[in-house]
């Protein structure tokens, strides 16, 4: 185990907070912010996704998903359709009004990635992504492993 003290939470927190500010500023003209952009893109990329599956894609709780979906519905960017076989399931679809916003979201995300990787080589950026993915997996496995063990 390394003897150094690592400040991963400090740096990930800074990136998270500044990323939220960036997305809020860039998306203000659409009346959405960092909280809705993730959901809008996942729905666009997975037309017909259920709210449950949407929550799983980003490890979100039901309340967070519900609030984001309500906001996107209010803006007429998505529509919900009740499943005919199981009325508890709601399938989500983007509307034509979402198309220009989605296109802008992809550009906005690419710009943020360029900002974050400024001064890095392609190999360094790839390695940073790989390591952050590994850390996210470790965090997920620890938290959800703890919850599963608590129920046994």
N, CA and C atoms as an extended XYZ file, in Angstrom:
456
Properties=species:S:1:pos:R:3:atomname:S:1:resname:S:1:resid:I:1 pbc="F F F"
N         0.845       -1.184        0.000 N   UNK     1
C         0.000        0.000        0.000 CA  UNK     1
C         0.887        1.243        0.000 C   UNK     1
N         0.554        2.217       -0.843 N   UNK     2
C         1.387        3.421       -0.912 CA  UNK     2
C         1.382        4.169        0.416 C   UNK     2
N         2.518        4.762        0.746 N   UNK     3
C         2.616        5.488        2.011 CA  UNK     3
C         2.090        6.911        1.892 C   UNK     3
N         1.908        7.398        0.680 N   UNK     4
C         1.417        8.766        0.476 CA  UNK     4
C        -0.056        8.867        0.819 C   UNK     4
N        -0.449       10.083        1.165 N   UNK     5
C        -1.865       10.354        1.358 CA  UNK     5
C        -2.404       10.865        0.026 C   UNK     5
N        -3.491       10.280       -0.419 N   UNK     6
C        -4.075       10.692       -1.686 CA  UNK     6
C        -5.309       11.536       -1.418 C   UNK     6
N        -5.537       12.497       -2.272 N   UNK     7
C        -6.655       13.407       -2.118 CA  UNK     7
C        -7.638       13.253       -3.273 C   UNK     7
N        -7.955       12.014       -3.616 N   UNK     8
C        -8.863       11.767       -4.736 CA  UNK     8
C       -10.211       12.438       -4.514 C   UNK     8
N       -10.726       12.357       -3.291 N   UNK     9
C       -12.043       12.947       -3.050 CA  UNK     9
C       -12.001       14.457       -3.233 C   UNK     9
N       -10.908       15.088       -2.854 N   UNK    10
C       -10.777       16.530       -3.040 CA  UNK    10
C       -10.847       16.867       -4.526 C   UNK    10
N       -10.057       16.183       -5.322 N   UNK    11
C        -9.988       16.510       -6.743 CA  UNK    11
C       -11.249       16.101       -7.494 C   UNK    11
N       -11.818       14.955       -7.152 N   UNK    12
C       -13.063       14.566       -7.827 CA  UNK    12
C       -14.190       15.507       -7.440 C   UNK    12
N       -14.191       15.980       -6.207 N   UNK    13
C       -15.204       16.932       -5.770 CA  UNK    13
C       -15.059       18.257       -6.521 C   UNK    13
N       -13.842       18.728       -6.689 N   UNK    14
C       -13.606       19.972       -7.427 CA  UNK    14
C       -14.080       19.823       -8.872 C   UNK    14
N       -13.701       18.730       -9.516 N   UNK    15
C       -14.114       18.499      -10.907 CA  UNK    15
C       -15.631       18.403      -10.996 C   UNK    15
N       -16.246       17.705      -10.063 N   UNK    16
C       -17.706       17.563      -10.049 CA  UNK    16
C       -18.392       18.917       -9.918 C   UNK    16
N       -17.975       19.713       -8.935 N   UNK    17
C       -18.614       21.010       -8.700 CA  UNK    17
C       -18.408       21.966       -9.871 C   UNK    17
N       -17.191       22.024      -10.386 N   UNK    18
C       -16.923       22.917      -11.518 CA  UNK    18
C       -17.623       22.425      -12.782 C   UNK    18
N       -17.723       21.109      -12.928 N   UNK    19
C       -18.469       20.556      -14.063 CA  UNK    19
C       -19.938       20.931      -13.986 C   UNK    19
N       -20.503       20.877      -12.795 N   UNK    20
C       -21.901       21.287      -12.625 CA  UNK    20
C       -22.083       22.747      -13.019 C   UNK    20
N       -21.165       23.604      -12.587 N   UNK    21
C       -21.255       25.025      -12.944 CA  UNK    21
C       -21.134       25.211      -14.452 C   UNK    21
N       -20.217       24.491      -15.062 N   UNK    22
C       -20.024       24.571      -16.512 CA  UNK    22
C       -21.309       24.184      -17.238 C   UNK    22
N       -21.865       23.029      -16.903 N   UNK    23
C       -23.087       22.572      -17.586 CA  UNK    23
C       -24.266       23.494      -17.300 C   UNK    23
N       -24.397       23.954      -16.070 N   UNK    24
C       -25.487       24.873      -15.754 CA  UNK    24
C       -25.398       26.132      -16.618 C   UNK    24
N       -24.204       26.669      -16.757 N   UNK    25
C       -24.005       27.876      -17.557 CA  UNK    25
C       -24.262       27.612      -19.042 C   UNK    25
N       -23.716       26.516      -19.540 N   UNK    26
C       -23.844       26.205      -20.965 CA  UNK    26
C       -25.273       25.843      -21.365 C   UNK    26
N       -26.053       25.297      -20.456 N   UNK    27
C       -27.389       24.798      -20.788 CA  UNK    27
C       -28.512       25.704      -20.294 C   UNK    27
N       -28.174       26.825      -19.682 N   UNK    28
C       -29.191       27.714      -19.107 CA  UNK    28
C       -30.212       28.153      -20.163 C   UNK    28
N       -29.785       28.373      -21.393 N   UNK    29
C       -30.714       28.835      -22.434 CA  UNK    29
C       -31.792       27.805      -22.754 C   UNK    29
N       -31.560       26.556      -22.378 N   UNK    30
C       -32.552       25.495      -22.602 CA  UNK    30
C       -33.402       25.234      -21.362 C   UNK    30
N       -33.127       25.946      -20.291 N   UNK    31
C       -33.818       25.794      -19.015 CA  UNK    31
C       -33.552       24.438      -18.356 C   UNK    31
N       -32.438       23.829      -18.728 N   UNK    32
C       -31.999       22.611      -18.044 CA  UNK    32
C       -30.594       22.847      -17.532 C   UNK    32
N       -30.170       21.998      -16.631 N   UNK    33
C       -28.832       22.128      -16.087 CA  UNK    33
C       -28.150       20.787      -16.010 C   UNK    33
N       -27.113       20.767      -15.206 N   UNK    34
C       -26.324       19.542      -15.086 CA  UNK    34
C       -27.180       18.376      -14.609 C   UNK    34
N       -28.208       18.658      -13.826 N   UNK    35
C       -29.044       17.595      -13.272 CA  UNK    35
C       -29.883       16.859      -14.288 C   UNK    35
N       -30.230       17.528      -15.373 N   UNK    36
C       -31.088       16.898      -16.368 CA  UNK    36
C       -30.326       16.389      -17.594 C   UNK    36
N       -29.162       16.953      -17.870 N   UNK    37
C       -28.470       16.616      -19.112 CA  UNK    37
C       -28.115       15.134      -19.216 C   UNK    37
N       -27.684       14.543      -18.114 N   UNK    38
C       -27.349       13.118      -18.137 CA  UNK    38
C       -28.559       12.292      -18.560 C   UNK    38
N       -29.708       12.588      -17.966 N   UNK    39
C       -30.921       11.812      -18.222 CA  UNK    39
C       -31.414       12.000      -19.658 C   UNK    39
N       -31.365       13.229      -20.140 N   UNK    40
C       -31.808       13.487      -21.502 CA  UNK    40
C       -30.964       12.706      -22.507 C   UNK    40
N       -29.658       12.690      -22.327 N   UNK    41
C       -28.791       11.940      -23.243 CA  UNK    41
C       -29.029       10.435      -23.151 C   UNK    41
N       -29.182        9.904      -21.936 N   UNK    42
C       -29.417        8.462      -21.804 CA  UNK    42
C       -30.741        8.062      -22.449 C   UNK    42
N       -31.763        8.892      -22.314 N   UNK    43
C       -33.055        8.579      -22.938 CA  UNK    43
C       -32.915        8.639      -24.457 C   UNK    43
N       -32.244        9.660      -24.956 N   UNK    44
C       -32.030        9.798      -26.393 CA  UNK    44
C       -31.278        8.585      -26.952 C   UNK    44
N       -30.275        8.143      -26.238 N   UNK    45
C       -29.448        7.014      -26.690 CA  UNK    45
C       -30.127        5.665      -26.482 C   UNK    45
N       -31.185        5.625      -25.666 N   UNK    46
C       -31.882        4.374      -25.340 CA  UNK    46
C       -33.389        4.609      -25.353 C   UNK    46
N       -33.915        5.038      -26.495 N   UNK    47
C       -35.348        5.339      -26.597 CA  UNK    47
C       -36.163        4.160      -26.067 C   UNK    47
N       -37.124        4.470      -25.195 N   UNK    48
C       -37.964        3.442      -24.607 CA  UNK    48
C       -37.439        2.883      -23.299 C   UNK    48
N       -36.315        3.412      -22.827 N   UNK    49
C       -35.739        2.939      -21.565 CA  UNK    49
C       -36.749        3.157      -20.432 C   UNK    49
N       -36.764        2.255      -19.480 N   UNK    50
C       -37.647        2.420      -18.324 CA  UNK    50
C       -36.964        3.328      -17.300 C   UNK    50
N       -37.759        3.891      -16.412 N   UNK    51
C       -37.195        4.739      -15.372 CA  UNK    51
C       -36.247        3.936      -14.480 C   UNK    51
N       -36.597        2.690      -14.217 N   UNK    52
C       -35.750        1.825      -13.386 CA  UNK    52
C       -34.386        1.617      -14.048 C   UNK    52
N       -34.395        1.293      -15.344 N   UNK    53
C       -33.130        1.075      -16.048 CA  UNK    53
C       -32.333        2.366      -16.176 C   UNK    53
N       -33.033        3.480      -16.330 N   UNK    54
C       -32.363        4.777      -16.387 CA  UNK    54
C       -31.633        5.041      -15.074 C   UNK    54
N       -32.266        4.750      -13.969 N   UNK    55
C       -31.642        4.946      -12.663 CA  UNK    55
C       -30.387        4.082      -12.532 C   UNK    55
N       -30.458        2.851      -13.011 N   UNK    56
C       -29.320        1.938      -12.907 CA  UNK    56
C       -28.123        2.423      -13.723 C   UNK    56
N       -28.355        3.088      -14.873 N   UNK    57
C       -27.243        3.488      -15.731 CA  UNK    57
C       -26.296        4.464      -15.054 C   UNK    57
N       -26.810        5.251      -14.117 N   UNK    58
C       -25.950        6.214      -13.439 CA  UNK    58
C       -25.911        6.038      -11.942 C   UNK    58
N       -26.443        4.910      -11.445 N   UNK    59
C       -26.487        4.616      -10.013 CA  UNK    59
C       -27.238        5.715       -9.251 C   UNK    59
N       -28.371        6.150       -9.820 N   UNK    60
C       -29.199        7.179       -9.206 CA  UNK    60
C       -30.330        6.533       -8.417 C   UNK    60
N       -30.801        7.250       -7.389 N   UNK    61
C       -31.959        6.775       -6.644 CA  UNK    61
C       -33.229        7.190       -7.397 C   UNK    61
N       -34.345        6.551       -7.038 N   UNK    62
C       -35.616        6.786       -7.729 CA  UNK    62
C       -36.064        8.243       -7.648 C   UNK    62
N       -35.856        8.878       -6.510 N   UNK    63
C       -36.280       10.265       -6.339 CA  UNK    63
C       -35.556       11.211       -7.278 C   UNK    63
N       -34.263       11.015       -7.446 N   UNK    64
C       -33.478       11.856       -8.351 CA  UNK    64
C       -33.968       11.694       -9.782 C   UNK    64
N       -34.210       10.452      -10.180 N   UNK    65
C       -34.698       10.189      -11.541 CA  UNK    65
C       -36.077       10.818      -11.731 C   UNK    65
N       -36.949       10.651      -10.761 N   UNK    66
C       -38.305       11.187      -10.869 CA  UNK    66
C       -38.289       12.698      -11.042 C   UNK    66
N       -37.471       13.399      -10.251 N   UNK    67
C       -37.398       14.861      -10.361 CA  UNK    67
C       -36.865       15.291      -11.723 C   UNK    67
N       -35.835       14.621      -12.207 N   UNK    68
C       -35.266       14.974      -13.511 CA  UNK    68
C       -36.276       14.717      -14.630 C   UNK    68
N       -36.979       13.592      -14.551 N   UNK    69
C       -37.972       13.248      -15.574 CA  UNK    69
C       -39.115       14.258      -15.557 C   UNK    69
N       -39.555       14.653      -14.385 N   UNK    70
C       -40.631       15.653      -14.297 CA  UNK    70
C       -40.221       16.957      -14.962 C   UNK    70
N       -38.999       17.391      -14.716 N   UNK    71
C       -38.497       18.635      -15.319 CA  UNK    71
C       -38.444       18.506      -16.839 C   UNK    71
N       -37.934       17.390      -17.344 N   UNK    72
C       -37.839       17.192      -18.791 CA  UNK    72
C       -39.217       17.083      -19.435 C   UNK    72
N       -40.170       16.488      -18.721 N   UNK    73
C       -41.549       16.420      -19.219 CA  UNK    73
C       -42.175       17.813      -19.263 C   UNK    73
N       -41.972       18.600      -18.212 N   UNK    74
C       -42.513       19.959      -18.167 CA  UNK    74
C       -42.018       20.799      -19.337 C   UNK    74
N       -40.780       20.545      -19.756 N   UNK    75
C       -40.190       21.277      -20.879 CA  UNK    75
C       -40.533       20.644      -22.226 C   UNK    75
N       -41.339       19.589      -22.213 N   UNK    76
C       -41.752       18.856      -23.424 CA  UNK    76
C       -40.558       18.292      -24.200 C   UNK    76
N       -39.519       17.887      -23.466 N   UNK    77
C       -38.344       17.300      -24.102 CA  UNK    77
C       -38.421       15.782      -24.136 C   UNK    77
N       -39.231       15.205      -23.250 N   UNK    78
C       -39.440       13.759      -23.249 CA  UNK    78
C       -40.924       13.481      -23.057 C   UNK    78
N       -41.295       12.261      -23.390 N   UNK    79
C       -42.651       11.795      -23.106 CA  UNK    79
C       -42.536       10.419      -22.466 C   UNK    79
N       -43.505       10.120      -21.618 N   UNK    80
C       -43.555        8.828      -20.928 CA  UNK    80
C       -44.717        8.024      -21.491 C   UNK    80
N       -44.487        6.739      -21.619 N   UNK    81
C       -45.529        5.836      -22.096 CA  UNK    81
C       -45.606        4.652      -21.139 C   UNK    81
N       -46.793        4.400      -20.635 N   UNK    82
C       -46.989        3.294      -19.707 CA  UNK    82
C       -46.904        1.979      -20.480 C   UNK    82
N       -46.202        1.022      -19.888 N   UNK    83
C       -46.060       -0.303      -20.488 CA  UNK    83
C       -47.417       -1.012      -20.483 C   UNK    83
N       -47.786       -1.584      -21.610 N   UNK    84
C       -49.094       -2.244      -21.706 CA  UNK    84
C       -49.168       -3.513      -20.859 C   UNK    84
N       -48.050       -4.226      -20.745 N   UNK    85
C       -48.051       -5.485      -19.994 CA  UNK    85
C       -47.935       -5.257      -18.485 C   UNK    85
N       -47.219       -4.204      -18.094 N   UNK    86
C       -47.017       -3.921      -16.675 CA  UNK    86
C       -47.169       -2.418      -16.475 C   UNK    86
N       -48.301       -1.987      -15.998 N   UNK    87
C       -48.640       -0.565      -15.906 CA  UNK    87
C       -47.764        0.204      -14.914 C   UNK    87
N       -46.964       -0.509      -14.122 N   UNK    88
C       -46.045        0.175      -13.203 CA  UNK    88
C       -44.821        0.710      -13.933 C   UNK    88
N       -44.567        0.181      -15.118 N   UNK    89
C       -43.368        0.547      -15.881 CA  UNK    89
C       -43.696        1.687      -16.838 C   UNK    89
N       -42.832        2.728      -16.812 N   UNK    90
C       -42.981        3.857      -17.729 CA  UNK    90
C       -41.774        3.887      -18.648 C   UNK    90
N       -42.039        3.866      -19.952 N   UNK    91
C       -40.977        3.955      -20.945 CA  UNK    91
C       -40.794        5.409      -21.351 C   UNK    91
N       -39.551        5.803      -21.562 N   UNK    92
C       -39.225        7.195      -21.817 CA  UNK    92
C       -38.712        7.386      -23.240 C   UNK    92
N       -39.166        8.463      -23.863 N   UNK    93
C       -38.794        8.787      -25.242 CA  UNK    93
C       -38.525       10.282      -25.337 C   UNK    93
N       -37.558       10.663      -26.168 N   UNK    94
C       -37.343       12.081      -26.416 CA  UNK    94
C       -38.361       12.563      -27.450 C   UNK    94
N       -38.622       13.861      -27.428 N   UNK    95
C       -39.519       14.482      -28.404 CA  UNK    95
C       -38.664       15.196      -29.447 C   UNK    95
N       -39.256       15.590      -30.559 N   UNK    96
C       -38.489       16.346      -31.563 CA  UNK    96
C       -37.869       17.631      -30.992 C   UNK    96
N       -38.497       18.223      -29.982 N   UNK    97
C       -37.951       19.442      -29.372 CA  UNK    97
C       -36.599       19.190      -28.697 C   UNK    97
N       -36.316       17.959      -28.351 N   UNK    98
C       -35.066       17.632      -27.668 CA  UNK    98
C       -33.877       17.560      -28.621 C   UNK    98
N       -34.123       17.334      -29.895 N   UNK    99
C       -33.046       17.096      -30.858 CA  UNK    99
C       -31.967       18.189      -30.865 C   UNK    99
N       -32.314       19.469      -31.004 N   UNK   100
C       -31.239       20.475      -31.007 CA  UNK   100
C       -30.494       20.564      -29.674 C   UNK   100
N       -31.189       20.289      -28.595 N   UNK   101
C       -30.545       20.320      -27.278 CA  UNK   101
C       -29.566       19.164      -27.154 C   UNK   101
N       -29.973       17.994      -27.617 N   UNK   102
C       -29.099       16.823      -27.562 CA  UNK   102
C       -27.833       17.080      -28.382 C   UNK   102
N       -27.995       17.641      -29.575 N   UNK   103
C       -26.825       17.947      -30.407 CA  UNK   103
C       -25.885       18.895      -29.667 C   UNK   103
N       -26.450       19.913      -29.018 N   UNK   104
C       -25.639       20.847      -28.253 CA  UNK   104
C       -24.984       20.163      -27.061 C   UNK   104
N       -25.691       19.233      -26.439 N   UNK   105
C       -25.126       18.514      -25.292 CA  UNK   105
C       -23.876       17.731      -25.677 C   UNK   105
N       -23.909       17.092      -26.837 N   UNK   106
C       -22.722       16.348      -27.277 CA  UNK   106
C       -21.541       17.294      -27.486 C   UNK   106
N       -21.797       18.444      -28.096 N   UNK   107
C       -20.729       19.430      -28.301 CA  UNK   107
C       -20.233       19.974      -26.963 C   UNK   107
N       -21.158       20.249      -26.056 N   UNK   108
C       -20.816       20.780      -24.739 CA  UNK   108
C       -19.970       19.780      -23.956 C   UNK   108
N       -20.339       18.518      -24.041 N   UNK   109
C       -19.583       17.472      -23.342 CA  UNK   109
C       -18.180       17.326      -23.926 C   UNK   109
N       -18.069       17.379      -25.260 N   UNK   110
C       -16.751       17.293      -25.890 CA  UNK   110
C       -15.862       18.460      -25.476 C   UNK   110
N       -16.458       19.649      -25.408 N   UNK   111
C       -15.696       20.830      -24.995 CA  UNK   111
C       -15.187       20.649      -23.564 C   UNK   111
N       -16.044       20.170      -22.658 N   UNK   112
C       -15.631       19.965      -21.270 CA  UNK   112
C       -14.513       18.931      -21.189 C   UNK   112
N       -14.622       17.876      -21.967 N   UNK   113
C       -13.554       16.869      -21.978 CA  UNK   113
C       -12.239       17.463      -22.476 C   UNK   113
N       -12.298       18.353      -23.477 N   UNK   114
C       -11.079       19.021      -23.953 CA  UNK   114
C       -10.496       19.919      -22.862 C   UNK   114
N       -11.365       20.598      -22.132 N   UNK   115
C       -10.911       21.458      -21.031 CA  UNK   115
C       -10.209       20.609      -19.971 C   UNK   115
N       -10.821       19.489      -19.593 N   UNK   116
C       -10.254       18.633      -18.549 CA  UNK   116
C        -8.939       17.988      -18.962 C   UNK   116
N        -8.779       17.700      -20.241 N   UNK   117
C        -7.571       16.987      -20.688 CA  UNK   117
C        -6.540       17.913      -21.327 C   UNK   117
N        -6.739       19.214      -21.194 N   UNK   118
C        -5.768       20.173      -21.752 CA  UNK   118
C        -4.380       19.877      -21.182 C   UNK   118
N        -3.390       19.839      -22.054 N   UNK   119
C        -2.022       19.583      -21.621 CA  UNK   119
C        -1.683       18.113      -21.434 C   UNK   119
N        -2.649       17.238      -21.653 N   UNK   120
C        -2.402       15.796      -21.528 CA  UNK   120
C        -2.155       15.206      -22.914 C   UNK   120
N        -1.361       14.168      -22.949 N   UNK   121
C        -1.249       13.400      -24.187 CA  UNK   121
C        -2.488       12.514      -24.297 C   UNK   121
N        -2.716       11.965      -25.466 N   UNK   122
C        -3.820       11.033      -25.629 CA  UNK   122
C        -3.695        9.851      -24.690 C   UNK   122
N        -2.476        9.369      -24.521 N   UNK   123
C        -2.238        8.237      -23.627 CA  UNK   123
C        -2.553        8.611      -22.185 C   UNK   123
N        -2.178        9.822      -21.757 N   UNK   124
C        -2.479       10.261      -20.395 CA  UNK   124
C        -3.992       10.385      -20.185 C   UNK   124
N        -4.689       10.924      -21.171 N   UNK   125
C        -6.148       11.066      -21.065 CA  UNK   125
C        -6.808        9.690      -20.992 C   UNK   125
N        -6.336        8.764      -21.817 N   UNK   126
C        -6.876        7.397      -21.783 CA  UNK   126
C        -6.630        6.749      -20.421 C   UNK   126
N        -5.432        6.940      -19.889 N   UNK   127
C        -5.082        6.357      -18.595 CA  UNK   127
C        -5.912        6.987      -17.472 C   UNK   127
N        -6.119        8.309      -17.536 N   UNK   128
C        -6.947        8.976      -16.529 CA  UNK   128
C        -8.360        8.409      -16.566 C   UNK   128
N        -8.901        8.223      -17.755 N   UNK   129
C       -10.248        7.666      -17.877 CA  UNK   129
C       -10.302        6.248      -17.333 C   UNK   129
N        -9.301        5.457      -17.663 N   UNK   130
C        -9.262        4.072      -17.184 CA  UNK   130
C        -9.201        4.026      -15.656 C   UNK   130
N        -8.346        4.847      -15.075 N   UNK   131
C        -8.190        4.845      -13.626 CA  UNK   131
C        -9.433        5.378      -12.911 C   UNK   131
N       -10.036        6.433      -13.437 N   UNK   132
C       -11.265        6.951      -12.833 CA  UNK   132
C       -12.379        5.916      -12.926 C   UNK   132
N       -12.441        5.200      -14.042 N   UNK   133
C       -13.432        4.134      -14.177 CA  UNK   133
C       -13.210        3.039      -13.149 C   UNK   133
N       -11.969        2.707      -12.930 N   UNK   134
C       -11.633        1.685      -11.932 CA  UNK   134
C       -12.018        2.159      -10.531 C   UNK   134
N       -11.738        3.424      -10.220 N   UNK   135
C       -12.110        3.979       -8.921 CA  UNK   135
C       -13.624        3.977       -8.740 C   UNK   135
N       -14.345        4.354       -9.783 N   UNK   136
C       -15.811        4.354       -9.702 CA  UNK   136
C       -16.316        2.939       -9.451 C   UNK   136
N       -15.728        1.963      -10.125 N   UNK   137
C       -16.108        0.571       -9.902 CA  UNK   137
C       -15.817        0.121       -8.484 C   UNK   137
N       -14.665        0.522       -7.951 N   UNK   138
C       -14.323        0.181       -6.569 CA  UNK   138
C       -15.331        0.783       -5.596 C   UNK   138
N       -15.690        2.045       -5.822 N   UNK   139
C       -16.645        2.716       -4.945 CA  UNK   139
C       -17.999        2.017       -5.009 C   UNK   139
N       -18.444        1.696       -6.215 N   UNK   140
C       -19.729        1.012       -6.393 CA  UNK   140
C       -19.715       -0.336       -5.680 C   UNK   140
N       -18.685       -1.114       -5.920 N   UNK   141
C       -18.601       -2.441       -5.308 CA  UNK   141
C       -18.566       -2.360       -3.788 C   UNK   141
N       -17.881       -1.372       -3.248 N   UNK   142
C       -17.822       -1.233       -1.799 CA  UNK   142
C       -19.191       -0.854       -1.231 C   UNK   142
N       -19.799        0.190       -1.788 N   UNK   143
C       -21.074        0.676       -1.259 CA  UNK   143
C       -22.167       -0.374       -1.421 C   UNK   143
N       -22.316       -0.916       -2.612 N   UNK   144
C       -23.391       -1.879       -2.822 CA  UNK   144
C       -23.069       -3.226       -2.212 C   UNK   144
N       -21.809       -3.553       -2.078 N   UNK   145
C       -21.424       -4.771       -1.357 CA  UNK   145
C       -21.756       -4.646        0.122 C   UNK   145
N       -21.547       -3.450        0.685 N   UNK   146
C       -21.870       -3.194        2.092 CA  UNK   146
C       -23.360       -3.303        2.313 C   UNK   146
N       -24.162       -2.719        1.389 N   UNK   147
C       -25.619       -2.770        1.538 CA  UNK   147
C       -26.140       -4.200        1.454 C   UNK   147
N       -25.578       -4.985        0.534 N   UNK   148
C       -26.003       -6.375        0.385 CA  UNK   148
C       -25.635       -7.161        1.636 C   UNK   148
N       -24.455       -6.922        2.198 N   UNK   149
C       -24.030       -7.636        3.406 CA  UNK   149
C       -24.872       -7.244        4.610 C   UNK   149
N       -25.362       -6.012        4.626 N   UNK   150
C       -26.181       -5.553        5.738 CA  UNK   150
C       -27.536       -6.256        5.769 C   UNK   150
N       -27.996       -6.727        4.616 N   UNK   151
C       -29.298       -7.393        4.524 CA  UNK   151
C       -29.235       -8.883        4.783 C   UNK   151
N       -28.041       -9.414        4.937 N   UNK   152
C       -27.908      -10.875        5.136 CA  UNK   152
C       -28.107      -11.259        6.577 C   UNK   152
